[in-house]
Amino acid sequence: QKSKEMYSRITQKIIFNTVEQSGVPMSTQLNSMEIRDLTSNDLVKKVHFTYGSIGSQPRRLLSSVTMEGDSQQTEPPYMFDYFTDQTLPGYNSLAIDHWGYYNGVTTNTTLFPAVSNPAFGSLSGANRNPDSTNDIRYMRAGSLHKITYPSGGSTTFTYEANDYYDSLQSENKRAGGLRIKQITIHDGIDSANNLVKSYQYKNEIHPSRSSGYLVAGQLELYKYYGTGVESQNECPYVVRRTKAEGTSIGQVAAYRWVTEYLHTVTNNDGYTRYELQAAQETGRSVNQWRRGKVLSKSDFRNDNTLLQEKTFTHNLEKEMIDRVYGVEVAVDWVSHMDTTFTDLKFNFYSYWTTLDSESVKIFDSSGVEHVETSRELDYATGL
């Protein structure tokens, strides 16, 4: 066991007690944290962490967090439950979708996707489609399912797969990764008191479409180069990649609109609609700092009557603070040629963005007449 000390508020120190994980090389596990008086070394508080695991090559999952006070009395724990009805494959499994999420296709023998095109026919390969099961049991394996609090209350999470609207094929498509479908909050006393939040991700202009989009742009499984300036010595060729473009960024899909419904067992208490700033990645630049800013927030009664509407403007053109570089590495398969490694440099920008203005409309019972207030914000410069 190893310990590391940090100092807090000058009068206290924090000790991190870690241990190497069994069977997992070059990895440590935090077993406890101690807050002690810097002068007397008396214990102020201690936090204990316990773990479970999933998979034949175990992934550690935090099982509980327990607080211990200065009198060494232990409080009831925070408990964490996960989706473990489906185990995870080995670390180097080929059963993954285009974005690296487990899809349950254990018959894959390569990561190069199967593709077909009238120009060159069909090329055999892996099934890299996202988990197609209704309960996404493969994709959600090992994800957090429930938090139980010391009071006995709990929060339970229900997930669904990301999706996006493919404008080229005019249809909604499933993507890798999870999004929240429902959150159930239980008070620990009576399930009749449960508060439920559920979420929809539809396009408010075209309701049959998902409001989702792939942050890295259109999914490309291959590139075909026919004869001409792009071909090599007038020889057509196909390039397939082992991973979707932009997956090193981390986020697969984002959404322009999200609607949150709030209800109890007996009542539907209305809903809130959020409009969010959309920003796909451009070239080799990462635009995470732009994405997801709230543009508007509208509160409705359960009969669709508008109660309140807030709109926001953000300054997204502030001066860049800093930039760091990242590299995405993939394997390319080129027909009739050797396999090559591709490394693509990303620019990760850090910008200072600000909320510049806010407008609030409060509506009467008809949802038509309203009172509007607004404010603009200025920020000091040269600090």
Secondary structure, DSSP 8 states (H G I E B T S, - for coil): -EEEEEEETTTEEEEEEEEE-TTSTT-EEEEEEEEEETTT--EEEEEEEEEEEETTTTEEEEEEEEEEETT--B---EEEEE--SS----TT-S-B-TTS-B---TT---SSB-EEETTTEEE--B------STT-TTTTTT-EEEEE-TTS-EEEEEEEEEEEEETTTTEEEEEEEEEEEEEEEE-SS-GGG-EEEEEE-B-SSSTTSBSEEETT-S--SEEEE-SSTTSBTTB-EEEEESS-TTGGGS--EEESEEEEEEEESS-EEEEEEEEE-----BTTEE-TTTTT-EEEEEEE-TTS-EEEEEEEEEE----EEEEEEEEEEEEEEETTS--EEEEEEEEEEEE--EEEEEEEEEE-TTSS-EEEEEEE-------
